[in-house]
Amino acid sequence: MLIPKLRSYKGVTPKIGENSYVDDSAILIGDITLSEDVSIWPLVAARGDVNTINIGARTNVQDGSILHVTRKSKNNPDGYPLIIGEDVTIGHLCMLHGCTLGNRILVGMGAIIMDGAIVQDDVFIGAGTLVPPNKILESGFLYVGNPMKKARPLKESESAFLKQSAINYTELKDDYLAELVNN
Ligand SMILES: CC(C)(COP(=O)(O)OP(=O)(O)OC[C@H]1O[C@@H](n2cnc3c(N)ncnc32)[C@H](O)[C@@H]1OP(=O)(O)O)[C@@H](O)C(=O)NCCC(=O)NCCS
């Protein structure tokens, strides 16, 4: 049985921006919007059912990552949508739940970011970091650890890499799109 990778929930189907790539083994459900040049790699699961998921241009979500949201309730009228900005790299096996990420961020492999957390622009999150609910991660810093700690300001090379990583993945995604045309 072929499981469709883009699935509706309550009549809302994921919207995929121009030149974006969603691997056939990924599953996207419900109110999800991908901007242009986004890439979603194998075995990603994203569920925009009880709230919305928005992903900005040139952002990549790598293999095995899980994206989810929190429903609206009396005490939390907006719930927690998941908002991810532009040129963001989400490494392998990350868990992003109802948080807000700005632009040019690298989320290291296996990191977990919980509800209401806000990651400002130009932040590097080390592999395996746990970001507890409602924390604010300041622009220009490296965060590591469980629970996360502000480790140090970013080196110039690391700041530059944030954008470069998104460029690398945008180019890789274009190769994969070309492969689809050729097959
Ligand atoms: C954090 C990171 C950027 C390295 O930063 P760094 O300052 O160069 O760190 P160093 O390698 O010099 O190590 C400094 C210390 O931090 C520790 N450390 C390194 N990475 C760590 C991490 N992710 N979490 C916790 N501690 C970490 C090291 O063990 C070392 O500890 P010690 O001083 O007690 O020996 C890197 O390890 C990392 O996590 N990169 C993410 C890569 C990734 O996931 N990319 C996405 C996939 S495409």
The ligand as an SDF file (V2000), in Angstrom:
LIG
                    3D

 48 50  0  0  0  0  0  0  0  0999 V2000
   28.8620   22.3270   19.9720 C   0  0  0  0  0  0  0  0  0  0  0  0
   29.7160   22.1670   18.7290 C   0  0  0  0  0  0  0  0  0  0  0  0
   29.3650   23.2730   17.7270 C   0  0  0  0  0  0  0  0  0  0  0  0
   31.2040   22.2260   19.0690 C   0  0  0  0  0  0  0  0  0  0  0  0
   31.5000   23.4520   19.7330 O   0  0  0  0  0  0  0  0  0  0  0  0
   32.9980   23.7420   20.2050 P   0  0  0  0  0  0  0  0  0  0  0  0
   33.0170   24.9640   21.0420 O   0  0  0  0  0  0  0  0  0  0  0  0
   33.8720   23.6980   18.9930 O   0  0  0  0  0  0  0  0  0  0  0  0
   33.2330   22.5260   21.1310 O   0  0  0  0  0  0  0  0  0  0  0  0
   34.5440   21.6540   21.3130 P   0  0  0  0  0  0  0  0  0  0  0  0
   34.4600   20.5320   20.3170 O   0  0  0  0  0  0  0  0  0  0  0  0
   35.7720   22.5230   21.3280 O   0  0  0  0  0  0  0  0  0  0  0  0
   34.2720   21.1140   22.7420 O   0  0  0  0  0  0  0  0  0  0  0  0
   34.2210   21.9710   23.8950 C   0  0  0  0  0  0  0  0  0  0  0  0
   33.5010   21.2360   24.9870 C   0  0  0  0  0  0  0  0  0  0  0  0
   32.1100   21.1180   24.6620 O   0  0  0  0  0  0  0  0  0  0  0  0
   31.7280   19.7310   24.6520 C   0  0  0  0  0  0  0  0  0  0  0  0
   30.7320   19.5880   23.5850 N   0  0  0  0  0  0  0  0  0  0  0  0
   30.9170   19.5830   22.2600 C   0  0  0  0  0  0  0  0  0  0  0  0
   29.7460   19.4630   21.6250 N   0  0  0  0  0  0  0  0  0  0  0  0
   28.7950   19.3920   22.5720 C   0  0  0  0  0  0  0  0  0  0  0  0
   27.4000   19.2520   22.5430 C   0  0  0  0  0  0  0  0  0  0  0  0
   26.7470   19.1710   21.3930 N   0  0  0  0  0  0  0  0  0  0  0  0
   26.7350   19.2230   23.7140 N   0  0  0  0  0  0  0  0  0  0  0  0
   27.3820   19.2850   24.8950 C   0  0  0  0  0  0  0  0  0  0  0  0
   28.7240   19.4310   24.9940 N   0  0  0  0  0  0  0  0  0  0  0  0
   29.4210   19.4730   23.8400 C   0  0  0  0  0  0  0  0  0  0  0  0
   33.0120   18.9720   24.4020 C   0  0  0  0  0  0  0  0  0  0  0  0
   32.9340   17.6520   24.8950 O   0  0  0  0  0  0  0  0  0  0  0  0
   33.9970   19.8110   25.1860 C   0  0  0  0  0  0  0  0  0  0  0  0
   33.8700   19.5360   26.5650 O   0  0  0  0  0  0  0  0  0  0  0  0
   35.1800   19.4730   27.5130 P   0  0  0  0  0  0  0  0  0  0  0  0
   35.7810   20.8400   27.4430 O   0  0  0  0  0  0  0  0  0  0  0  0
   34.6070   19.1440   28.8540 O   0  0  0  0  0  0  0  0  0  0  0  0
   36.0500   18.4270   26.9280 O   0  0  0  0  0  0  0  0  0  0  0  0
   29.5200   20.7850   18.0530 C   0  0  0  0  0  0  0  0  0  0  0  0
   30.0130   19.7360   18.8760 O   0  0  0  0  0  0  0  0  0  0  0  0
   28.0760   20.4730   17.7130 C   0  0  0  0  0  0  0  0  0  0  0  0
   27.2660   20.0280   18.5340 O   0  0  0  0  0  0  0  0  0  0  0  0
   27.7510   20.7020   16.4140 N   0  0  0  0  0  0  0  0  0  0  0  0
   26.4610   20.4020   15.8600 C   0  0  0  0  0  0  0  0  0  0  0  0
   26.6490   19.6160   14.5660 C   0  0  0  0  0  0  0  0  0  0  0  0
   25.3320   19.1870   13.9980 C   0  0  0  0  0  0  0  0  0  0  0  0
   24.5560   18.5500   14.6710 O   0  0  0  0  0  0  0  0  0  0  0  0
   25.0850   19.5590   12.7380 N   0  0  0  0  0  0  0  0  0  0  0  0
   23.8210   19.3040   12.1050 C   0  0  0  0  0  0  0  0  0  0  0  0
   23.8940   18.1120   11.2290 C   0  0  0  0  0  0  0  0  0  0  0  0
   23.9700   18.5430    9.5580 S   0  0  0  0  0  0  0  0  0  0  0  0
  1  2  1  0
  2  3  1  0
  2  4  1  0
  2 36  1  0
  4  5  1  0
  5  6  1  0
  6  7  2  0
  6  8  1  0
  6  9  1  0
  9 10  1  0
 10 11  2  0
 10 12  1  0
 10 13  1  0
 13 14  1  0
 14 15  1  0
 15 16  1  0
 15 30  1  0
 16 17  1  0
 17 18  1  0
 17 28  1  0
 18 19  1  0
 18 27  1  0
 19 20  2  0
 20 21  1  0
 21 22  1  0
 21 27  2  0
 22 23  1  0
 22 24  2  0
 24 25  1  0
 25 26  2  0
 26 27  1  0
 28 29  1  0
 28 30  1  0
 30 31  1  0
 31 32  1  0
 32 33  2  0
 32 34  1  0
 32 35  1  0
 36 37  1  0
 36 38  1  0
 38 39  2  0
 38 40  1  0
 40 41  1  0
 41 42  1  0
 42 43  1  0
 43 44  2  0
 43 45  1  0
 45 46  1  0
 46 47  1  0
 47 48  1  0
M  END
$$$$
